[in-house]
Amino acid sequence: MKIDKDCSKVLNINRLIAIFFVVVLHSTPSVTEKNILSYSSLDWICSFLRCTILHVPVYVFFFISGYLTFRRRRLFIDNITNKGKTLLVPYLLWNTIWIFVFAICSFFLNNSQIHAPNFPPITDWTIRNLFDAYFGYGNISREPFLYPFWFLRDLIVLNLFVVPLQYFIYKFPIFISLCSIVLLFFNPNLGIIGANSISLFVLGGVFSSLNLQISCFKKIPFWISLLSFATSGLVELFLPNIRIFTLITTFIGVLFFFKSSWLILSSRFCGFMLSLVPYCFMIYATHEYLLSFLKLCIDLINPLINQSFVVRIFILPIVVVLLCILAGITLAKFFPSFFKILTGGR
C-alpha cells in the first residue's frame, strides 16, 4: 500500500506531537494522594493530563510503527537487516553513550546519587546489571538503562516476528484485531514484551493490510474527537480501576492525535513543524536524563521552582525539547554521518 504525500506529512507531524507530550509526561509530577476527593487543583490537572493526552503518545507510536511495517509484505532477512540499522544500532549506541556519561559523572560527583532508575551506581555493577542495562528484563520495571528505550526494545522484539504476524494480519484481519483488543483489555504480563505493545502494533498493521488510509481520520469533526477524548479521560479519572474505560480512552486518544495532525497540516505551522521532524529521535534519546539534570540544577537554586505547575508542565518540557533540537541540528551540521547512525537514518 502506497502512502500519499499528505498522509506521510500527517504521520510525521503526529510523531513530533507525540514525542513532545512524552517529554511533558516525564516532567509532570505523579500524584501520590490516593483519595481523589482530597486532590488539590494541581493534582486534578496532572491526573487529568495523565489520563488523556499524556496517556496516548506511546500507543500512537506503536500504531504508526505497525501501520508502516505492514504496508507491504516483508521477507525475514530483509526486515531484520533494515531494522538492525534503524532500531538495534541506535538502541545499543544510545544506551552505551548514557552508561559512559554516568560512569564519568560518578568519578566527579557523589557516587550514590549518580545512577539511573532501577539501577545501582555503576561502580557497584555486576555482569547481571550490565545485561539488564541493555535488555531490561532483570529489573522490576523491565526497562533498559535509558529507560524510555523500552519502547524501542519492544519494537525490536516485535520485528523478529513480523513474518508470522503478517500472515495472520493479511489472512485473518478481523480475528487478529479482536485478539489484539482482548489482549489490550486484559493486559497480561507476557514477560518478554508488553501486551500493549503487541496490540497497538498489530492493530496498526491490520489498518494498513486493509488498505485503509489515515485520511479517514480527517473526516471526523475535531470538536467531536476533543469532547469524546476529554469525557473518556474524566470517566477514567473517576473510575481508574475499570479497564474498559482505559481502553476507550486509548482508542479515542489515538483518533484525536491523528485528527489534530490533519488540522496542523492545513495550518501555517505545518512547514515549521515538519522541519523539526528529523530531530524527533534526538529528543526521544536525550530528553529524559537532560530533564533530570535540569531538575537537579533547579533544586540547587530553589527547590520551590520545581514544584511550580507552569515550570513542570510548560517551561521545562519546552526548554528540554529546544535543547535536544539544538543538539540535533549541531550534530547534523558538523557530523552528519554520525547523526544518521545515532538516529537510525531517520
Salt bridges, closest charged atoms under 4 A:
ASP132 OD1 - ARG128 NE 3.40
ASP154 OD1 - ARG153 NE 2.86
GLU288 OE1 - HIS26 ND1 2.81
GLU288 OE1 - HIS287 NE2 3.83
